[in-house]
Amino acid sequence: MDKQTLVKPFTASGREQLKQGSAATHVEEVQRDHERGKHRVLKEKDAWKKLGYSFSTWRKWQILFIMFLIQISINLNASLYANGVGMISDKFGISKQAARVPQLTFLVAYAFGCELWAPWSEELGRWPTQQLSLLLVNIWQIPCALAPNYATLVVCRFLGGLSTAGGSVTLGVVADMWLPDDQEYAVAFLVMSSVGGSVVGAVVGAFLEAWAPLVWLFWTQMIVGFFVQALHFFFVPETRSTILLDREAKKRRADGEENIFGPNECKEDKMTVKDVLVIWARPFHMLFTEPIVAWLSLLSGFSDSLIFTFLQGFTPVYQKWGFSTYQLGLAFIPLLVGYFLSYLSFLPSIHYFRQKRRRYGSKAVSPEKRLWWLLFVIFLEPIGLFIFAWTGIGPSYGIPWIAPMIGSALVGIANYAIYQSSIDYTVAAYGAYAASATGGNDFCRDFLSGIAALYSEPMYTNIGNKFPQAWAGTILAVFSLFVTTPIFYFYKNGEKIRMNSKFASRIAKEREEEDEDDSEHQSDERQGRDSDATMIEAGDGHRHIHMEGADGAAAAAQAHDHHDHPEERSAYL
């Protein structure tokens, strides 16, 4: 492709050109391909208004809100079970520790399920993949509710976790509707559902534990699951661009436009088993070979596991103040307050850096700047853990019950900030490979949370003869210092580390080449600003090509590359 026709879709001018395109160029290309007897593959620029990028703002946020509720439902399934541990122990005559195993199996299976579902949302589309996932998860609630024995509960919880698509689809929808430099507000909002859903489950579960039989823990999950599935069925359209282009191509052929096909229709080879295995394996490969991915995943995973540790640790702490079952659930509300305050605190920095990128280009803001606000709030995690630990020793030492809640709110602020920043930074640093990098992050969050379901209760009851909860919290706080401190090293030396990375260095090199192309394009654009069209000599004749259309075509082709190659998926899949 001629360099002077290249334009980046992440700049204001590039986005406008990509939206407008050129009807004259489009008609000319179709006629030329038809005369030569060639099939023409429909590109994004040919049907830009049919894609998720062109949805109105209210429509995008309506879809996003439903995806938010789906994520709440998913995390509700993960955390609500903890309130039934005592009843399950009594029903099947097993220890409470054994009764927690189904919670472990759900979360560990969920960690793998997110990665297993991702390729199918690319190949089949977001809508059918999400619908199938929700349906399976809801179906598995039935045998859990009616389980005649303990083994049935373990197996069906495992299958429920494996059936959960999670962020592989919900965040993929974000990538379908917003270009990479415009996604931050949407992602920040969706992260709220990822961290907040578990806490919602703890609050709701406490009321069910107090006043409903065991079976209603599972019926509640199923009712909420079918509700969000119905919302998704009726109000969320397909957003995957390749699927929408296939539909548009079929519609145009039905209207008499010959030799035009969608990207999936022209694939000679569908996704092979080898392709699927490569996609599945890459998140784990990056998790163990990329220092940035490994640290961010460990940090994010540890922070999320704290919530599932709290699910068990809150009970012995607040029982000292005589909290009833439902009051124990309400004690989780400060965590939600912390999440919301943290979300609000990110909005100014998102706005500032977004405006800077729009004004000076994406290169003006290094990926490490995505960690800037986290520098100021990350130590609230160990501070909050210390406060929760040593104010939780009880009212006999003159400590009010609100004191440990303040500590948990600080943990909530840090937990949201860690997940938001780690996702944001990973996307900026790894570009087309960010899907795999963030996949490792999500895997660690779910896997470590599953493990936490087993060690949290013994940890809060068996460490030391005096103040066991305080010493357990202190251990967590000290460990959090080790996993949070490296942020200052990565913020200062992140660029050097990325240049030694196989994946991140490749992305940086490609961006430099794009910047050079964009600079050349802007120079040529200034020279020809007074001309509406450029005459291009071809053979023995001349033809007119509108520069806006040429630039839009190049931008669309450039933006479409990630959709054509499943191994280089959109950033938030």
VMD Tcl script that draws the C-alpha trace (Angstrom):
set ca {
  {0.00 0.00 0.00}
  {1.31 3.48 -0.93}
  {2.65 5.21 2.16}
  {1.09 8.53 1.32}
  {-2.40 7.02 1.61}
  {-1.85 5.65 5.10}
  {-3.71 7.17 8.02}
  {-3.96 6.01 11.62}
  {-7.49 5.34 12.93}
  {-6.47 6.53 16.41}
  {-6.14 10.21 15.46}
  {-9.09 12.60 15.19}
  {-8.54 13.15 11.47}
  {-8.04 9.45 10.87}
  {-11.28 8.55 12.65}
  {-13.20 11.12 10.63}
  {-11.74 9.88 7.35}
  {-12.43 6.30 8.30}
  {-16.08 7.13 8.98}
  {-16.62 9.12 5.79}
  {-14.79 6.98 3.25}
  {-15.56 7.61 -0.41}
  {-18.57 6.36 -2.30}
  {-16.85 7.07 -5.62}
  {-13.82 4.95 -4.73}
  {-16.09 2.17 -3.43}
  {-18.15 2.02 -6.65}
  {-15.04 2.15 -8.82}
  {-13.39 -0.73 -6.92}
  {-16.52 -2.88 -7.18}
  {-16.80 -2.24 -10.92}
  {-13.12 -3.01 -11.50}
  {-13.26 -6.26 -9.52}
  {-16.45 -7.28 -11.32}
  {-14.87 -6.66 -14.73}
  {-11.86 -8.76 -13.78}
  {-14.11 -11.53 -12.46}
  {-12.59 -11.29 -8.99}
  {-14.30 -11.67 -5.64}
  {-14.11 -8.59 -3.47}
  {-13.75 -8.90 0.29}
  {-15.83 -6.40 2.24}
  {-13.65 -4.30 4.52}
  {-14.55 -2.21 7.53}
  {-14.36 1.05 5.59}
  {-16.92 -0.31 3.09}
  {-19.55 -0.73 5.81}
  {-18.31 1.45 8.66}
  {-21.80 2.61 9.63}
  {-22.89 -1.01 10.11}
  {-20.20 -1.74 12.71}
  {-20.19 -1.30 16.48}
  {-17.82 1.66 16.20}
  {-20.64 3.67 14.62}
  {-23.26 2.90 17.26}
  {-24.59 6.02 18.94}
  {-23.15 6.84 22.36}
  {-26.37 5.94 24.20}
  {-26.56 2.62 22.33}
  {-22.98 1.74 23.23}
  {-23.56 2.47 26.90}
  {-26.85 0.60 26.93}
  {-25.00 -2.48 25.63}
  {-22.18 -1.86 28.08}
  {-24.60 -1.66 31.01}
  {-26.04 -5.07 30.15}
  {-22.52 -6.50 29.90}
  {-21.92 -4.91 33.32}
  {-24.91 -6.83 34.72}
  {-23.69 -10.05 33.12}
  {-20.33 -9.65 34.82}
  {-22.08 -8.98 38.15}
  {-24.05 -12.20 37.64}
  {-20.89 -14.18 36.91}
  {-19.13 -12.95 40.04}
  {-22.31 -13.50 42.03}
  {-22.06 -17.17 41.09}
  {-18.49 -17.23 42.35}
  {-19.05 -15.63 45.76}
  {-22.63 -16.51 46.76}
  {-21.63 -20.11 47.42}
  {-19.55 -19.11 50.46}
  {-22.74 -18.37 52.41}
  {-23.88 -21.96 52.03}
  {-20.75 -23.66 53.40}
  {-22.27 -24.31 56.83}
  {-25.54 -25.67 55.41}
  {-23.69 -27.87 52.88}
  {-21.52 -29.23 55.68}
  {-24.62 -30.18 57.68}
  {-26.55 -31.56 54.70}
  {-23.85 -33.96 53.47}
  {-22.13 -34.66 56.81}
  {-18.74 -33.28 55.72}
  {-16.32 -30.80 57.24}
  {-16.60 -27.11 56.41}
  {-13.23 -27.29 54.72}
  {-14.51 -30.03 52.40}
  {-17.67 -27.99 51.79}
  {-15.50 -25.21 50.38}
  {-14.05 -27.44 47.65}
  {-16.93 -26.74 45.18}
  {-16.11 -23.05 45.49}
  {-12.51 -23.88 44.61}
  {-13.53 -26.02 41.62}
  {-15.81 -23.27 40.25}
  {-13.15 -20.56 40.41}
  {-10.30 -22.70 39.07}
  {-12.50 -23.95 36.22}
  {-13.58 -20.34 35.59}
  {-9.90 -19.38 35.23}
  {-9.54 -21.87 32.38}
  {-13.03 -21.27 30.99}
  {-12.33 -17.63 30.10}
  {-9.44 -18.73 27.88}
  {-11.32 -21.67 26.36}
  {-14.26 -19.53 25.22}
  {-12.22 -16.70 23.68}
  {-11.49 -18.24 20.22}
  {-15.16 -19.10 19.68}
  {-16.31 -15.54 20.27}
  {-13.99 -14.55 17.43}
  {-15.03 -17.32 15.08}
  {-18.78 -17.55 15.82}
  {-19.46 -14.04 17.13}
  {-19.95 -12.48 20.55}
  {-23.72 -12.93 20.74}
  {-24.09 -16.71 20.25}
  {-21.01 -17.40 22.37}
  {-22.31 -15.33 25.27}
  {-25.79 -16.83 24.98}
  {-24.47 -20.38 24.99}
  {-22.21 -19.67 27.95}
  {-25.01 -18.10 30.00}
  {-27.40 -20.93 29.15}
  {-24.93 -23.61 30.25}
  {-24.09 -21.79 33.48}
  {-27.80 -21.44 34.29}
  {-28.49 -25.11 33.52}
  {-25.73 -26.27 35.87}
  {-27.44 -24.44 38.73}
  {-30.29 -26.99 38.63}
  {-28.28 -30.11 39.58}
  {-26.43 -28.00 42.16}
  {-29.70 -27.04 43.81}
  {-31.04 -30.61 43.69}
  {-27.73 -32.37 44.35}
  {-28.39 -35.73 46.05}
  {-24.77 -36.03 47.16}
  {-21.57 -34.07 47.64}
  {-19.88 -35.38 44.47}
  {-22.68 -33.97 42.29}
  {-22.09 -30.54 43.78}
  {-18.33 -30.68 43.13}
  {-18.72 -31.82 39.52}
  {-21.53 -29.43 38.58}
  {-19.79 -26.44 40.14}
  {-16.71 -27.34 38.10}
  {-18.77 -27.54 34.91}
  {-20.43 -24.23 35.76}
  {-17.05 -22.53 36.05}
  {-15.81 -24.10 32.83}
  {-18.96 -22.90 31.04}
  {-18.36 -19.27 32.06}
  {-16.99 -17.10 29.26}
  {-16.47 -14.08 31.51}
  {-14.20 -11.27 30.38}
  {-13.20 -12.99 27.14}
  {-16.56 -11.90 25.72}
  {-17.65 -8.94 27.86}
  {-14.41 -7.03 27.33}
  {-14.34 -8.16 23.71}
  {-17.57 -6.25 23.16}
  {-15.78 -3.10 24.33}
  {-13.10 -3.64 21.69}
  {-15.84 -4.00 19.07}
  {-17.38 -0.61 19.86}
  {-14.43 1.63 20.76}
  {-11.07 2.11 19.08}
  {-8.07 1.42 21.37}
  {-7.42 5.04 22.40}
  {-11.11 5.60 23.19}
  {-11.78 2.57 25.37}
  {-10.63 3.73 28.80}
  {-13.92 5.12 30.12}
  {-15.75 1.97 29.06}
  {-13.15 -0.35 30.57}
  {-13.03 1.61 33.83}
  {-16.80 1.20 34.13}
  {-16.70 -2.52 33.33}
  {-13.91 -3.16 35.84}
  {-16.39 -2.01 38.51}
  {-18.53 -5.04 37.75}
  {-15.57 -7.41 37.85}
  {-14.43 -6.36 41.31}
  {-17.85 -5.43 42.69}
  {-19.78 -8.55 41.70}
  {-18.13 -10.68 44.38}
  {-19.05 -8.17 47.08}
  {-22.64 -8.00 45.86}
  {-22.73 -11.78 46.22}
  {-21.52 -11.53 49.82}
  {-24.23 -9.00 50.71}
  {-27.07 -10.89 49.01}
  {-25.79 -14.23 50.27}
  {-25.89 -13.11 53.88}
  {-29.63 -12.43 53.69}
  {-30.25 -15.78 51.98}
  {-28.17 -17.58 54.59}
  {-30.18 -15.95 57.37}
  {-33.70 -16.50 56.04}
  {-33.73 -19.01 53.16}
  {-32.92 -22.71 52.79}
  {-29.77 -23.86 51.01}
  {-31.51 -24.52 47.71}
  {-32.26 -20.81 47.30}
  {-28.58 -19.95 47.03}
  {-28.60 -21.77 43.69}
  {-32.10 -20.73 42.60}
  {-31.08 -17.10 43.14}
  {-28.04 -17.55 40.93}
  {-30.20 -19.17 38.26}
  {-32.90 -16.47 38.40}
  {-30.33 -13.68 38.08}
  {-28.58 -15.65 35.33}
  {-31.72 -16.09 33.23}
  {-32.62 -12.44 33.79}
  {-29.33 -11.13 32.39}
  {-29.48 -13.73 29.61}
  {-32.90 -12.39 28.58}
  {-31.60 -8.83 28.61}
  {-28.70 -9.90 26.45}
  {-30.96 -11.87 24.10}
  {-33.34 -8.99 23.40}
  {-31.21 -5.86 23.75}
  {-27.61 -6.70 22.79}
  {-26.85 -7.14 19.08}
  {-23.89 -8.88 17.54}
  {-20.85 -6.56 17.69}
  {-18.04 -8.64 16.21}
  {-17.02 -6.78 13.04}
  {-16.21 -9.84 10.92}
  {-19.68 -11.27 11.58}
  {-21.36 -7.96 10.77}
  {-19.36 -7.66 7.53}
  {-20.45 -11.19 6.54}
  {-24.09 -10.20 7.07}
  {-23.68 -6.99 5.10}
  {-22.04 -8.84 2.21}
  {-24.95 -11.30 2.04}
  {-27.42 -8.43 2.08}
  {-25.61 -6.67 -0.76}
  {-25.51 -9.83 -2.85}
  {-29.25 -10.22 -2.31}
  {-29.65 -6.66 -3.56}
  {-27.80 -7.52 -6.77}
  {-24.23 -6.51 -5.94}
  {-22.17 -9.42 -7.27}
  {-18.76 -10.79 -6.31}
  {-18.72 -9.30 -2.82}
  {-18.14 -11.42 0.26}
  {-17.51 -11.07 3.97}
  {-14.11 -11.83 5.56}
  {-15.20 -15.15 7.04}
  {-16.86 -16.23 3.79}
  {-13.56 -15.86 1.92}
  {-11.48 -17.86 4.36}
  {-10.15 -20.92 2.63}
  {-9.29 -22.49 5.95}
  {-11.38 -22.08 9.07}
  {-9.72 -21.97 12.46}
  {-7.81 -25.23 12.92}
  {-7.16 -27.17 16.09}
  {-3.59 -25.89 15.96}
  {-4.81 -22.28 15.77}
  {-7.05 -22.81 18.79}
  {-4.22 -24.41 20.78}
  {-1.90 -21.51 19.95}
  {-4.48 -19.01 21.18}
  {-5.12 -21.03 24.33}
  {-1.42 -21.48 25.08}
  {-0.23 -17.90 24.50}
  {-1.65 -16.38 27.76}
  {0.19 -19.02 29.80}
  {3.37 -18.60 27.74}
  {3.33 -14.85 28.33}
  {2.47 -15.30 32.00}
  {5.68 -17.27 32.59}
  {8.03 -15.50 30.16}
  {7.03 -11.81 30.32}
  {8.16 -10.04 33.55}
  {5.55 -7.28 33.20}
  {2.72 -9.75 32.66}
  {3.93 -11.99 35.48}
  {4.12 -9.16 38.03}
  {0.85 -7.49 37.06}
  {-0.93 -10.84 37.10}
  {0.48 -11.73 40.52}
  {-0.43 -8.30 41.88}
  {-3.95 -8.38 40.45}
  {-4.49 -12.02 41.44}
  {-3.37 -11.42 45.01}
  {-5.63 -8.36 45.33}
  {-8.66 -10.24 44.07}
  {-7.98 -13.24 46.30}
  {-8.17 -10.87 49.28}
  {-11.90 -10.47 48.65}
  {-12.44 -14.22 48.86}
  {-10.23 -14.29 51.93}
  {-12.43 -11.60 53.45}
  {-15.49 -13.73 52.71}
  {-14.23 -16.03 55.46}
  {-12.27 -13.53 57.55}
  {-15.11 -11.09 58.13}
  {-17.12 -13.61 60.15}
  {-14.72 -14.16 63.09}
  {-13.85 -10.45 63.15}
  {-17.34 -8.91 63.23}
  {-18.84 -11.59 65.44}
  {-16.82 -9.97 68.23}
  {-19.21 -7.02 67.97}
  {-22.22 -9.38 67.93}
  {-23.03 -8.97 64.25}
  {-25.83 -11.22 63.03}
  {-25.66 -13.13 59.76}
  {-27.21 -10.43 57.58}
  {-25.18 -7.72 59.37}
  {-22.03 -9.61 58.41}
  {-23.14 -9.25 54.80}
  {-23.72 -5.52 55.20}
  {-20.17 -5.21 56.56}
  {-18.97 -5.72 52.95}
  {-20.57 -2.47 51.79}
  {-17.44 -0.40 52.66}
  {-15.61 -2.43 50.02}
  {-18.16 -1.31 47.43}
  {-17.73 2.27 48.61}
  {-13.99 1.90 48.15}
  {-14.46 0.58 44.60}
  {-16.72 3.47 43.66}
  {-14.38 6.11 45.10}
  {-11.46 4.54 43.27}
  {-13.42 4.54 40.00}
  {-14.18 8.26 40.40}
  {-10.56 9.02 41.22}
  {-9.43 7.56 37.88}
  {-11.67 9.72 35.70}
  {-9.53 12.91 35.79}
  {-6.34 11.07 34.80}
  {-8.16 9.17 32.05}
  {-9.48 12.46 30.67}
  {-6.08 14.18 30.86}
  {-4.08 11.48 29.08}
  {-6.84 10.88 26.55}
  {-6.83 14.54 25.56}
  {-3.04 14.52 25.35}
  {-3.09 11.52 23.00}
  {-5.70 13.15 20.81}
  {-3.74 16.37 20.63}
  {-0.21 15.03 20.17}
  {-0.72 11.42 19.08}
  {-0.59 8.07 20.89}
  {3.21 8.18 21.15}
  {2.99 11.30 23.34}
  {1.79 9.16 26.26}
  {4.00 6.19 27.11}
  {2.33 2.99 28.35}
  {3.94 3.52 31.76}
  {1.80 6.65 32.25}
  {-1.17 4.30 32.61}
  {0.33 3.36 36.00}
  {0.72 6.96 37.18}
  {-2.35 7.23 39.42}
  {-1.75 3.75 40.83}
  {1.51 5.05 42.34}
  {-0.52 7.19 44.73}
  {-3.08 4.61 45.86}
  {-1.37 1.21 45.71}
  {-0.04 1.36 49.26}
  {-3.59 1.72 50.53}
  {-3.71 -2.05 50.19}
  {-1.13 -2.93 52.87}
  {-2.26 0.07 54.96}
  {-5.88 -1.10 54.78}
  {-4.89 -4.67 55.64}
  {-2.92 -3.51 58.69}
  {-5.85 -1.36 59.85}
  {-8.32 -4.22 59.36}
  {-6.01 -6.66 61.15}
  {-5.37 -4.69 64.33}
  {-8.70 -2.90 64.68}
  {-10.41 -6.26 64.31}
  {-9.25 -7.44 67.73}
  {-12.64 -6.43 69.09}
  {-14.63 -4.04 71.29}
  {-12.96 -5.34 74.46}
  {-10.03 -3.10 73.51}
  {-12.25 -0.05 73.02}
  {-12.29 -0.25 69.23}
  {-15.53 0.64 67.39}
  {-16.85 -1.66 64.66}
  {-16.41 1.01 61.99}
  {-12.62 0.96 62.35}
  {-12.03 -2.34 60.47}
  {-14.56 -1.18 57.86}
  {-12.35 1.81 57.13}
  {-9.49 -0.61 56.54}
  {-11.55 -2.73 54.17}
  {-12.63 0.40 52.24}
  {-8.97 1.31 51.70}
  {-8.34 -2.22 50.42}
  {-11.26 -1.73 48.02}
  {-9.76 1.49 46.65}
  {-6.44 -0.23 46.00}
  {-8.03 -3.38 44.58}
  {-9.98 -1.50 41.92}
  {-6.98 0.68 41.07}
  {-4.73 -2.34 40.64}
  {-7.09 -4.14 38.26}
  {-7.93 -1.01 36.25}
  {-4.29 0.04 35.88}
  {-2.99 -3.44 35.10}
  {-5.51 -3.92 32.30}
  {-4.95 -0.41 30.93}
  {-1.16 -0.71 31.00}
  {-1.12 -4.18 29.48}
  {-3.23 -3.06 26.55}
  {-1.00 -0.05 25.92}
  {2.22 -2.07 26.18}
  {1.23 -5.19 24.24}
  {-1.12 -3.89 21.57}
  {-2.38 -6.77 19.44}
  {-1.04 -9.27 21.99}
  {-2.83 -7.60 24.91}
  {-5.62 -10.17 24.73}
  {-3.20 -12.91 25.71}
  {-1.44 -10.71 28.26}
  {-4.68 -9.73 30.01}
  {-5.76 -13.36 29.77}
  {-2.90 -14.26 32.09}
  {-4.07 -11.52 34.44}
  {-7.63 -12.88 34.55}
  {-6.35 -16.43 34.98}
  {-4.35 -15.46 38.08}
  {-7.28 -13.54 39.57}
  {-9.65 -16.49 39.32}
  {-7.13 -19.22 40.14}
  {-5.70 -17.49 43.23}
  {-9.22 -16.62 44.40}
  {-10.12 -20.30 44.19}
  {-7.12 -21.27 46.28}
  {-8.05 -18.56 48.82}
  {-11.36 -20.32 49.44}
  {-9.43 -23.15 51.11}
  {-6.78 -21.40 53.18}
  {-8.71 -18.35 54.42}
  {-10.73 -19.95 57.25}
  {-7.81 -21.92 58.79}
  {-5.61 -18.86 58.39}
  {-7.96 -16.59 60.34}
  {-8.51 -19.11 63.16}
  {-5.28 -21.07 63.68}
  {-2.37 -18.59 63.63}
  {-1.29 -17.91 67.21}
  {-3.15 -18.37 70.47}
  {-3.97 -14.67 70.81}
  {-5.22 -12.38 68.04}
  {-5.26 -15.03 65.26}
  {-7.22 -12.72 62.95}
  {-4.77 -9.88 63.55}
  {-1.73 -12.02 62.77}
  {-3.41 -13.44 59.66}
  {-4.12 -9.92 58.44}
  {-0.55 -8.87 59.22}
  {0.84 -11.71 57.11}
  {-1.35 -10.62 54.20}
  {-0.27 -6.98 54.67}
  {3.42 -7.86 54.67}
  {3.01 -10.04 51.60}
  {1.14 -7.23 49.86}
  {4.15 -4.96 50.40}
  {6.28 -7.36 48.38}
  {3.83 -7.53 45.46}
  {2.98 -3.80 45.39}
  {6.44 -2.21 45.75}
  {7.73 -3.27 42.29}
  {5.33 -0.81 40.67}
  {7.88 1.98 41.15}
  {10.54 -0.07 39.38}
  {8.24 -0.91 36.48}
  {7.04 2.69 36.20}
  {10.65 3.94 35.94}
  {12.15 1.11 33.88}
  {9.13 -0.21 32.01}
  {10.39 0.93 28.62}
  {13.70 -0.94 29.02}
  {11.86 -4.07 30.10}
  {9.47 -3.83 27.17}
  {12.35 -3.48 24.70}
  {13.68 -6.83 25.94}
  {10.29 -8.43 25.48}
  {9.60 -10.47 22.37}
  {6.00 -9.27 22.13}
  {6.15 -5.72 23.49}
  {9.25 -4.78 21.47}
  {7.55 -5.95 18.27}
  {4.55 -3.75 19.01}
  {6.80 -0.74 19.75}
  {8.63 -1.23 16.44}
  {5.36 -1.43 14.50}
  {4.14 1.76 16.17}
  {7.32 3.61 15.20}
  {6.83 2.56 11.60}
  {3.20 3.71 11.74}
  {4.26 7.07 13.17}
  {6.74 7.53 10.30}
  {4.02 6.68 7.79}
  {1.61 9.05 9.50}
  {4.17 11.88 9.42}
  {4.72 11.38 5.70}
  {0.97 11.33 5.12}
  {0.45 14.56 7.06}
  {3.21 16.25 5.06}
  {1.63 15.20 1.78}
  {-1.79 16.23 3.06}
  {-0.58 19.75 3.79}
  {0.89 20.05 0.30}
  {-2.36 18.99 -1.34}
  {-4.80 20.65 1.04}
  {-6.24 22.96 -1.58}
  {-7.03 20.12 -3.93}
  {-10.14 17.96 -3.56}
  {-8.75 15.14 -5.68}
  {-5.45 13.80 -6.96}
  {-4.95 12.77 -10.54}
  {-3.28 9.37 -10.78}
  {-1.92 8.25 -14.09}
  {-2.63 4.60 -14.85}
  {-1.70 3.05 -18.22}
  {-3.09 5.10 -21.10}
  {-5.77 6.90 -19.11}
  {-6.42 8.95 -16.01}
  {-8.78 8.44 -13.11}
  {-9.80 10.54 -10.12}
  {-9.46 9.28 -6.55}
  {-10.70 11.38 -3.66}
  {-7.95 11.55 -1.06}
  {-10.43 11.26 1.80}
  {-11.64 7.96 0.46}
  {-8.14 6.63 -0.13}
  {-7.05 7.55 3.34}
  {-10.19 6.04 4.84}
  {-9.61 2.82 2.93}
  {-6.05 2.57 4.19}
  {-7.11 3.25 7.74}
  {-9.84 0.64 7.60}
  {-7.46 -1.94 6.19}
  {-5.01 -1.12 8.95}
  {-7.66 -1.32 11.67}
  {-9.07 -4.51 10.17}
  {-5.81 -6.46 10.37}
  {-6.51 -7.62 13.92}
  {-9.89 -9.01 12.89}
  {-8.44 -10.93 9.97}
  {-5.95 -12.77 12.15}
  {-7.38 -14.65 15.15}
  {-3.94 -15.01 16.67}
  {-3.71 -11.22 16.98}
  {-6.99 -10.47 18.64}
  {-8.44 -7.15 19.69}
  {-6.92 -5.78 22.82}
  {-9.65 -6.58 25.35}
  {-10.87 -9.98 24.19}
}
mol new
graphics top color blue
foreach p $ca { graphics top sphere $p radius 0.5 }
foreach p [lrange $ca 0 end-1] q [lrange $ca 1 end] { graphics top cylinder $p $q radius 0.2 }
display resetview
